[in-house]
Amino acid sequence: MISIIVPTLNEEKVLKRTLENLRRIDAVNYEIIVSDGGSKDKTVEIAESLADKVIGNNSERRQTIAEGRNAGAAAATGEIFLFLDADVIIPEINEFISQTLRTFAINGKLVGLTVFLKVLPEHVTLSDKLFFGIVNRVNQFSNNVLHIGAAAGECQMVRASSFKQLGGFNPKLAVGEDQDLFARLSKIGKTWVETGLHVFHTSRRAHEIGWLKLHLLWWINFLYIKIFKRSFNKEWEVIR
């Protein structure tokens, strides 16, 4: 059983495509959980038509994406959690699911797995190919060679038992909760990048603010988390 957890906030433009892609799975038992942060558009309506569970945010304040993911995980029943962003498409999805679950099955010490990231062909730029090429190789080296854990939040697979052991994502982090989770996972087991697989996403943040600014924010937040145990950004700008 695999639980697919998708955090959302005003994602009506992309969510239907993502959930319809997930509904093509027939290789394993699964559930789709959408954890919504308080959308004002048609996100919840779309989610209710295609997901198995829709979790709402009852707080008056805006929750962090870590809180959204944790809320979805709290309602999950699978042995493996697959966290996906709302704009992520998995190509050859049944092969993807089968291969990743085989990797977990043959390696009992594996607690976290990710794959390469690519930008959707209709959106991709030369800068996307360059920067994500770097990001993918850095993550590969960090996990598969250095064993220190690193993964972007677009796609992360985690053993449910390990996720619960760590208490999930750090809810106080507005940015960098994804890297932080894999860093902590690497201390209790093995994390891995399955280099033969990839997912597509929109790269909308990089396209909106520019790759150089985005990379700068990533590094600043990374260092703040390592040194001060908190993210530099108190809130991550919503880009839709």
Secondary structure as GFF3:
##gff-version 3
##sequence-region A 1 240
A	DSSP	beta_strand	2	8	.	.	.	ID=ss1
A	DSSP	alpha_helix	15	22	.	.	.	ID=ss2
A	DSSP	beta_strand	30	36	.	.	.	ID=ss3
A	DSSP	alpha_helix	43	50	.	.	.	ID=ss4
A	DSSP	beta_strand	53	55	.	.	.	ID=ss5
A	DSSP	alpha_helix	65	74	.	.	.	ID=ss6
A	DSSP	beta_strand	80	84	.	.	.	ID=ss7
A	DSSP	alpha_helix	93	106	.	.	.	ID=ss8
A	DSSP	beta_strand	110	119	.	.	.	ID=ss9
A	DSSP	alpha_helix	126	140	.	.	.	ID=ss10
A	DSSP	pi_helix	141	145	.	.	.	ID=ss11
A	DSSP	beta_strand	155	159	.	.	.	ID=ss12
A	DSSP	alpha_helix	160	166	.	.	.	ID=ss13
A	DSSP	alpha_helix	177	185	.	.	.	ID=ss14
A	DSSP	beta_strand	190	201	.	.	.	ID=ss15
A	DSSP	alpha_helix	204	209	.	.	.	ID=ss16
A	DSSP	alpha_helix	211	228	.	.	.	ID=ss17
###
